[in-house]
Amino acid sequence: MYLACPLSLLAEERSTLYKGTEKAIARETLLRSLQSRWDNSNKGRWIYRLISDITSWFRRRHREVSFHLCQVLTSHGYFNEYLLKYYRRESGECTQCGATPDSAEHAVFACDAWHNWRRETCGYLEVDQLTPDNMIGLMLKRKRKRRGFNTAKERLFELKHPQEENPDRLVLKAWLRRMGRTERTEEKTQTS
């Protein structure tokens, strides 16, 4: 995942470079403008909680973002709150503890089912508590901590996503339920 820079800011940076501004100065100006927009936007507030400092994110040495980390950052993926929006689940509650909503924040930072996982992760990262406010900062500090978090995160997702029922069938079941129907009534309608 990459926090994309608006084209207007990139064009402005290119324009100042063309006029003779040093590359480092143009980049600093770009990052200040981007940070200002990020601070004042009302969109992407979950990601903002995780990555409030754009400059440190853009300057990180490791550029890779795994599939599962991308899911945590965007809160899209195997979280029932998100899957419910696309008729992939019948409920937005956590299948592990029953809390609502089952979001990235809930799964990684609050779900009782993952208490041991969080304790192990805090051990890897050498911190007392893992929070949305310190997670990315810890990952950016040292390669060892990033690896520890990635290992722990992969374990969480392996535990959270056991083999599921056929996804197309799940979509059909959830859609029919929303429409006030069941698979049996749909089959009777088609045979009549």
C-alpha atoms as an extended CHARMM CRD file, in Angstrom:
* protein
*
       192  EXT
         1         1  MET       CA              0.0000000000        0.0000000000        0.0000000000  PROA      1               0.0000000000
         2         2  TYR       CA              1.2350000000        3.4100000000       -0.8430000000  PROA      2               0.0000000000
         3         3  LEU       CA             -0.2920000000        6.6730000000        0.2800000000  PROA      3               0.0000000000
         4         4  ALA       CA             -0.6750000000        8.3200000000       -3.0890000000  PROA      4               0.0000000000
         5         5  CYS       CA              0.3240000000       11.8950000000       -3.5730000000  PROA      5               0.0000000000
         6         6  PRO       CA             -2.2500000000       14.0220000000       -5.4350000000  PROA      6               0.0000000000
         7         7  LEU       CA             -1.2280000000       14.7720000000       -9.0050000000  PROA      7               0.0000000000
         8         8  SER       CA             -1.6370000000       18.4960000000       -8.4230000000  PROA      8               0.0000000000
         9         9  LEU       CA              1.1000000000       18.4100000000       -5.7570000000  PROA      9               0.0000000000
        10        10  LEU       CA              3.3760000000       16.2850000000       -7.9410000000  PROA      10              0.0000000000
        11        11  ALA       CA              2.8600000000       18.7040000000      -10.8320000000  PROA      11              0.0000000000
        12        12  GLU       CA              3.6790000000       21.6100000000       -8.5240000000  PROA      12              0.0000000000
        13        13  GLU       CA              6.8700000000       19.8380000000       -7.4090000000  PROA      13              0.0000000000
        14        14  ARG       CA              7.8970000000       19.2000000000      -11.0320000000  PROA      14              0.0000000000
        15        15  SER       CA              7.2100000000       22.8150000000      -11.9150000000  PROA      15              0.0000000000
        16        16  THR       CA              9.4580000000       24.1030000000       -9.1230000000  PROA      16              0.0000000000
        17        17  LEU       CA             12.1700000000       21.6310000000      -10.1530000000  PROA      17              0.0000000000
        18        18  TYR       CA             11.9300000000       22.9080000000      -13.7380000000  PROA      18              0.0000000000
        19        19  LYS       CA             12.3590000000       26.4700000000      -12.4600000000  PROA      19              0.0000000000
        20        20  GLY       CA             15.6440000000       25.4810000000      -10.8140000000  PROA      20              0.0000000000
        21        21  THR       CA             14.6830000000       24.6470000000       -7.2250000000  PROA      21              0.0000000000
        22        22  GLU       CA             16.8510000000       21.9880000000       -5.6170000000  PROA      22              0.0000000000
        23        23  LYS       CA             15.2910000000       18.5510000000       -5.4890000000  PROA      23              0.0000000000
        24        24  ALA       CA             15.5270000000       18.2810000000       -1.6700000000  PROA      24              0.0000000000
        25        25  ILE       CA             13.7830000000       21.6420000000       -1.1860000000  PROA      25              0.0000000000
        26        26  ALA       CA             11.0570000000       20.7690000000       -3.7050000000  PROA      26              0.0000000000
        27        27  ARG       CA             10.4680000000       17.4300000000       -1.9430000000  PROA      27              0.0000000000
        28        28  GLU       CA             10.2470000000       19.1130000000        1.4920000000  PROA      28              0.0000000000
        29        29  THR       CA              7.6830000000       21.5620000000        0.1070000000  PROA      29              0.0000000000
        30        30  LEU       CA              5.7130000000       18.6650000000       -1.3810000000  PROA      30              0.0000000000
        31        31  LEU       CA              5.7180000000       16.7470000000        1.9110000000  PROA      31              0.0000000000
        32        32  ARG       CA              4.6310000000       19.8300000000        3.8950000000  PROA      32              0.0000000000
        33        33  SER       CA              1.7440000000       20.4180000000        1.4650000000  PROA      33              0.0000000000
        34        34  LEU       CA              0.7590000000       16.7670000000        1.5700000000  PROA      34              0.0000000000
        35        35  GLN       CA              0.9080000000       16.7140000000        5.3900000000  PROA      35              0.0000000000
        36        36  SER       CA             -1.2930000000       19.8060000000        5.5310000000  PROA      36              0.0000000000
        37        37  ARG       CA             -3.9040000000       18.1830000000        3.2890000000  PROA      37              0.0000000000
        38        38  TRP       CA             -3.6800000000       14.9390000000        5.2900000000  PROA      38              0.0000000000
        39        39  ASP       CA             -4.1690000000       16.7680000000        8.5990000000  PROA      39              0.0000000000
        40        40  ASN       CA             -7.1870000000       18.7010000000        7.3160000000  PROA      40              0.0000000000
        41        41  SER       CA             -8.9590000000       15.9170000000        5.4240000000  PROA      41              0.0000000000
        42        42  ASN       CA            -11.9860000000       14.1390000000        6.8360000000  PROA      42              0.0000000000
        43        43  LYS       CA            -11.2880000000       10.9830000000        4.7860000000  PROA      43              0.0000000000
        44        44  GLY       CA             -9.1080000000        8.0350000000        5.6920000000  PROA      44              0.0000000000
        45        45  ARG       CA             -9.1940000000        8.7350000000        9.4130000000  PROA      45              0.0000000000
        46        46  TRP       CA             -8.3590000000        5.1280000000       10.3510000000  PROA      46              0.0000000000
        47        47  ILE       CA             -5.1730000000        5.2580000000        8.2630000000  PROA      47              0.0000000000
        48        48  TYR       CA             -4.4950000000        8.7210000000        9.6900000000  PROA      48              0.0000000000
        49        49  ARG       CA             -4.5530000000        7.2700000000       13.2110000000  PROA      49              0.0000000000
        50        50  LEU       CA             -1.9500000000        4.7490000000       12.1230000000  PROA      50              0.0000000000
        51        51  ILE       CA              0.1340000000        7.0000000000        9.8550000000  PROA      51              0.0000000000
        52        52  SER       CA             -0.2720000000       10.5760000000       11.0160000000  PROA      52              0.0000000000
        53        53  ASP       CA              3.2460000000       11.6290000000        9.9750000000  PROA      53              0.0000000000
        54        54  ILE       CA              3.4400000000       11.4440000000        6.1910000000  PROA      54              0.0000000000
        55        55  THR       CA              7.1480000000       12.3400000000        6.0810000000  PROA      55              0.0000000000
        56        56  SER       CA              8.2760000000        9.3240000000        8.1220000000  PROA      56              0.0000000000
        57        57  TRP       CA              6.0900000000        7.0210000000        6.0290000000  PROA      57              0.0000000000
        58        58  PHE       CA              7.4560000000        8.3300000000        2.7190000000  PROA      58              0.0000000000
        59        59  ARG       CA             11.0470000000        8.1790000000        3.9560000000  PROA      59              0.0000000000
        60        60  ARG       CA             10.8980000000        4.6640000000        5.3380000000  PROA      60              0.0000000000
        61        61  ARG       CA             13.6780000000        2.4510000000        4.0600000000  PROA      61              0.0000000000
        62        62  HSD       CA             11.5670000000       -0.6470000000        3.5920000000  PROA      62              0.0000000000
        63        63  ARG       CA              8.9640000000       -0.0260000000        0.9210000000  PROA      63              0.0000000000
        64        64  GLU       CA              7.1690000000       -3.3510000000        0.9290000000  PROA      64              0.0000000000
        65        65  VAL       CA              3.7340000000       -3.5840000000        2.4450000000  PROA      65              0.0000000000
        66        66  SER       CA              2.3840000000       -7.1120000000        2.7970000000  PROA      66              0.0000000000
        67        67  PHE       CA             -1.1010000000       -8.1880000000        1.8490000000  PROA      67              0.0000000000
        68        68  HSD       CA             -2.1440000000       -8.4940000000        5.5010000000  PROA      68              0.0000000000
        69        69  LEU       CA             -0.5900000000       -5.2040000000        6.5890000000  PROA      69              0.0000000000
        70        70  CYS       CA             -2.4910000000       -3.5280000000        3.7570000000  PROA      70              0.0000000000
        71        71  GLN       CA             -5.6990000000       -5.0270000000        5.1810000000  PROA      71              0.0000000000
        72        72  VAL       CA             -4.9160000000       -3.6310000000        8.6280000000  PROA      72              0.0000000000
        73        73  LEU       CA             -4.0470000000       -0.1920000000        7.2320000000  PROA      73              0.0000000000
        74        74  THR       CA             -7.1790000000        0.0840000000        5.0950000000  PROA      74              0.0000000000
        75        75  SER       CA             -9.5230000000       -1.9600000000        7.3340000000  PROA      75              0.0000000000
        76        76  HSD       CA            -10.5580000000       -3.7480000000        4.1270000000  PROA      76              0.0000000000
        77        77  GLY       CA            -10.3660000000       -7.4970000000        3.7720000000  PROA      77              0.0000000000
        78        78  TYR       CA            -11.2150000000      -10.2430000000        6.2320000000  PROA      78              0.0000000000
        79        79  PHE       CA            -13.0690000000       -8.0470000000        8.6940000000  PROA      79              0.0000000000
        80        80  ASN       CA            -16.7800000000       -8.7540000000        8.9870000000  PROA      80              0.0000000000
        81        81  GLU       CA            -17.6430000000       -5.0500000000        9.1670000000  PROA      81              0.0000000000
        82        82  TYR       CA            -16.1280000000       -4.6160000000        5.6890000000  PROA      82              0.0000000000
        83        83  LEU       CA            -17.3990000000       -7.9320000000        4.2820000000  PROA      83              0.0000000000
        84        84  LEU       CA            -20.9600000000       -7.1100000000        5.3790000000  PROA      84              0.0000000000
        85        85  LYS       CA            -20.9790000000       -4.0980000000        3.0470000000  PROA      85              0.0000000000
        86        86  TYR       CA            -20.3950000000       -6.4010000000        0.0710000000  PROA      86              0.0000000000
        87        87  TYR       CA            -22.8520000000       -9.1500000000        1.0730000000  PROA      87              0.0000000000
        88        88  ARG       CA            -19.9930000000      -11.4650000000        2.0490000000  PROA      88              0.0000000000
        89        89  ARG       CA            -21.2390000000      -11.8050000000        5.6340000000  PROA      89              0.0000000000
        90        90  GLU       CA            -24.6280000000      -11.7850000000        7.2550000000  PROA      90              0.0000000000
        91        91  SER       CA            -23.4020000000       -9.8440000000       10.2610000000  PROA      91              0.0000000000
        92        92  GLY       CA            -20.6910000000       -7.3410000000       11.1020000000  PROA      92              0.0000000000
        93        93  GLU       CA            -19.9380000000       -8.9260000000       14.4630000000  PROA      93              0.0000000000
        94        94  CYS       CA            -16.6880000000      -10.6520000000       15.3170000000  PROA      94              0.0000000000
        95        95  THR       CA            -16.8990000000      -14.4130000000       14.8150000000  PROA      95              0.0000000000
        96        96  GLN       CA            -14.3940000000      -14.9060000000       17.6360000000  PROA      96              0.0000000000
        97        97  CYS       CA            -15.8980000000      -12.8730000000       20.4920000000  PROA      97              0.0000000000
        98        98  GLY       CA            -19.2420000000      -11.5260000000       19.2000000000  PROA      98              0.0000000000
        99        99  ALA       CA            -18.3210000000       -7.8420000000       19.5310000000  PROA      99              0.0000000000
       100       100  THR       CA            -19.5040000000       -5.3820000000       16.9090000000  PROA      100             0.0000000000
       101       101  PRO       CA            -18.0070000000       -4.1440000000       14.6840000000  PROA      101             0.0000000000
       102       102  ASP       CA            -15.3510000000       -6.6300000000       13.5870000000  PROA      102             0.0000000000
       103       103  SER       CA            -12.9140000000       -4.1010000000       12.1460000000  PROA      103             0.0000000000
       104       104  ALA       CA             -9.1310000000       -3.9910000000       11.8200000000  PROA      104             0.0000000000
       105       105  GLU       CA             -8.9830000000       -1.9830000000       15.0240000000  PROA      105             0.0000000000
       106       106  HSD       CA            -11.0610000000       -4.5460000000       16.8890000000  PROA      106             0.0000000000
       107       107  ALA       CA             -9.1450000000       -7.5810000000       15.5660000000  PROA      107             0.0000000000
       108       108  VAL       CA             -5.6410000000       -6.2260000000       16.1210000000  PROA      108             0.0000000000
       109       109  PHE       CA             -6.1030000000       -4.0980000000       19.2330000000  PROA      109             0.0000000000
       110       110  ALA       CA             -9.2050000000       -5.2080000000       21.1810000000  PROA      110             0.0000000000
       111       111  CYS       CA            -10.5560000000       -8.7200000000       20.4760000000  PROA      111             0.0000000000
       112       112  ASP       CA            -10.3080000000      -10.9430000000       23.5500000000  PROA      112             0.0000000000
       113       113  ALA       CA             -9.6400000000      -13.9540000000       21.3100000000  PROA      113             0.0000000000
       114       114  TRP       CA             -6.2890000000      -12.4460000000       20.2740000000  PROA      114             0.0000000000
       115       115  HSD       CA             -5.0680000000      -11.3990000000       23.7250000000  PROA      115             0.0000000000
       116       116  ASN       CA             -2.2170000000      -13.9490000000       23.6700000000  PROA      116             0.0000000000
       117       117  TRP       CA             -1.2600000000      -12.8530000000       20.1570000000  PROA      117             0.0000000000
       118       118  ARG       CA             -1.0540000000       -9.2140000000       21.3240000000  PROA      118             0.0000000000
       119       119  ARG       CA              1.0230000000      -10.2230000000       24.3500000000  PROA      119             0.0000000000
       120       120  GLU       CA              3.5000000000      -12.1150000000       22.1130000000  PROA      120             0.0000000000
       121       121  THR       CA              3.6170000000       -9.2140000000       19.6540000000  PROA      121             0.0000000000
       122       122  CYS       CA              4.3800000000       -6.7570000000       22.4590000000  PROA      122             0.0000000000
       123       123  GLY       CA              7.2220000000       -9.0890000000       23.4610000000  PROA      123             0.0000000000
       124       124  TYR       CA              8.6020000000       -9.0480000000       19.8930000000  PROA      124             0.0000000000
       125       125  LEU       CA              8.3290000000       -5.2860000000       19.7450000000  PROA      125             0.0000000000
       126       126  GLU       CA              9.5820000000       -4.7310000000       23.3050000000  PROA      126             0.0000000000
       127       127  VAL       CA              6.6250000000       -2.5550000000       24.3320000000  PROA      127             0.0000000000
       128       128  ASP       CA              4.0190000000       -2.7560000000       27.0770000000  PROA      128             0.0000000000
       129       129  GLN       CA              1.0220000000       -2.2280000000       24.8100000000  PROA      129             0.0000000000
       130       130  LEU       CA              0.3280000000       -2.2140000000       21.0640000000  PROA      130             0.0000000000
       131       131  THR       CA             -1.9910000000        0.6450000000       20.0490000000  PROA      131             0.0000000000
       132       132  PRO       CA             -3.0890000000        2.2510000000       16.7730000000  PROA      132             0.0000000000
       133       133  ASP       CA             -1.0140000000        5.2730000000       17.7650000000  PROA      133             0.0000000000
       134       134  ASN       CA              2.2850000000        3.4080000000       18.2350000000  PROA      134             0.0000000000
       135       135  MET       CA              2.1180000000        0.4780000000       15.7710000000  PROA      135             0.0000000000
       136       136  ILE       CA              3.5270000000        2.1480000000       12.6470000000  PROA      136             0.0000000000
       137       137  GLY       CA              6.0940000000        4.1380000000       14.6120000000  PROA      137             0.0000000000
       138       138  LEU       CA              7.4180000000        0.8930000000       16.1130000000  PROA      138             0.0000000000
       139       139  MET       CA              7.5800000000       -0.7450000000       12.6990000000  PROA      139             0.0000000000
       140       140  LEU       CA              9.4700000000        2.1840000000       11.2060000000  PROA      140             0.0000000000
       141       141  LYS       CA             12.1160000000        2.1980000000       13.9360000000  PROA      141             0.0000000000
       142       142  ARG       CA             14.0000000000       -1.0280000000       13.3890000000  PROA      142             0.0000000000
       143       143  LYS       CA             14.0500000000       -3.8630000000       10.9070000000  PROA      143             0.0000000000
       144       144  ARG       CA             13.9400000000       -6.4240000000       13.7390000000  PROA      144             0.0000000000
       145       145  LYS       CA             10.7260000000       -4.9270000000       15.1130000000  PROA      145             0.0000000000
       146       146  ARG       CA              9.1670000000       -4.8090000000       11.6510000000  PROA      146             0.0000000000
       147       147  ARG       CA              9.9820000000       -8.4960000000       11.1180000000  PROA      147             0.0000000000
       148       148  GLY       CA              8.5930000000       -9.3790000000       14.5450000000  PROA      148             0.0000000000
       149       149  PHE       CA              5.3550000000       -7.5560000000       13.8450000000  PROA      149             0.0000000000
       150       150  ASN       CA              5.0570000000       -9.0970000000       10.3610000000  PROA      150             0.0000000000
       151       151  THR       CA              5.5300000000      -12.6080000000       11.7950000000  PROA      151             0.0000000000
       152       152  ALA       CA              2.9320000000      -11.9700000000       14.4960000000  PROA      152             0.0000000000
       153       153  LYS       CA              0.5180000000      -10.3650000000       12.0340000000  PROA      153             0.0000000000
       154       154  GLU       CA              0.7420000000      -13.3380000000        9.6600000000  PROA      154             0.0000000000
       155       155  ARG       CA             -0.0750000000      -15.6700000000       12.5860000000  PROA      155             0.0000000000
       156       156  LEU       CA             -3.1140000000      -13.5740000000       13.5000000000  PROA      156             0.0000000000
       157       157  PHE       CA             -4.4930000000      -13.7530000000        9.9700000000  PROA      157             0.0000000000
       158       158  GLU       CA             -3.8660000000      -17.5100000000        9.7650000000  PROA      158             0.0000000000
       159       159  LEU       CA             -5.9050000000      -17.9490000000       12.9460000000  PROA      159             0.0000000000
       160       160  LYS       CA             -8.5950000000      -15.4390000000       11.9700000000  PROA      160             0.0000000000
       161       161  HSD       CA             -9.3250000000      -16.8950000000        8.5110000000  PROA      161             0.0000000000
       162       162  PRO       CA             -9.9310000000      -20.6240000000        8.6400000000  PROA      162             0.0000000000
       163       163  GLN       CA            -11.0480000000      -22.2920000000        5.4260000000  PROA      163             0.0000000000
       164       164  GLU       CA            -14.3220000000      -20.6690000000        4.5340000000  PROA      164             0.0000000000
       165       165  GLU       CA            -17.4430000000      -21.8360000000        2.7780000000  PROA      165             0.0000000000
       166       166  ASN       CA            -17.6080000000      -21.2240000000       -0.9840000000  PROA      166             0.0000000000
       167       167  PRO       CA            -17.4690000000      -17.3950000000       -1.3140000000  PROA      167             0.0000000000
       168       168  ASP       CA            -20.1260000000      -17.3050000000       -4.0610000000  PROA      168             0.0000000000
       169       169  ARG       CA            -22.5360000000      -19.2130000000       -1.8540000000  PROA      169             0.0000000000
       170       170  LEU       CA            -21.8320000000      -16.8210000000        1.0430000000  PROA      170             0.0000000000
       171       171  VAL       CA            -22.6190000000      -13.8590000000       -1.2190000000  PROA      171             0.0000000000
       172       172  LEU       CA            -25.8840000000      -15.4430000000       -2.3540000000  PROA      172             0.0000000000
       173       173  LYS       CA            -26.9440000000      -16.3210000000        1.2050000000  PROA      173             0.0000000000
       174       174  ALA       CA            -26.2110000000      -12.8350000000        2.5300000000  PROA      174             0.0000000000
       175       175  TRP       CA            -27.9440000000      -11.1290000000       -0.4100000000  PROA      175             0.0000000000
       176       176  LEU       CA            -31.0440000000      -13.2980000000       -0.0880000000  PROA      176             0.0000000000
       177       177  ARG       CA            -31.2130000000      -12.6640000000        3.6480000000  PROA      177             0.0000000000
       178       178  ARG       CA            -31.0510000000       -8.9080000000        3.0610000000  PROA      178             0.0000000000
       179       179  MET       CA            -33.8870000000       -9.2370000000        0.5640000000  PROA      179             0.0000000000
       180       180  GLY       CA            -35.9550000000      -11.1400000000        3.1420000000  PROA      180             0.0000000000
       181       181  ARG       CA            -35.6460000000      -14.4570000000        1.3380000000  PROA      181             0.0000000000
       182       182  THR       CA            -33.8920000000      -17.7710000000        1.8370000000  PROA      182             0.0000000000
       183       183  GLU       CA            -32.2440000000      -20.1630000000       -0.5940000000  PROA      183             0.0000000000
       184       184  ARG       CA            -35.2380000000      -22.5100000000       -0.3300000000  PROA      184             0.0000000000
       185       185  THR       CA            -37.7760000000      -19.8270000000       -1.3240000000  PROA      185             0.0000000000
       186       186  GLU       CA            -35.4830000000      -18.7920000000       -4.1900000000  PROA      186             0.0000000000
       187       187  GLU       CA            -35.3090000000      -22.4230000000       -5.4330000000  PROA      187             0.0000000000
       188       188  LYS       CA            -39.1390000000      -22.7440000000       -5.2480000000  PROA      188             0.0000000000
       189       189  THR       CA            -39.5350000000      -19.4890000000       -7.2150000000  PROA      189             0.0000000000
       190       190  GLN       CA            -37.2050000000      -20.7620000000       -9.9500000000  PROA      190             0.0000000000
       191       191  THR       CA            -38.9700000000      -24.1620000000      -10.2930000000  PROA      191             0.0000000000
       192       192  SER       CA            -42.4900000000      -22.6540000000      -10.4620000000  PROA      192             0.0000000000
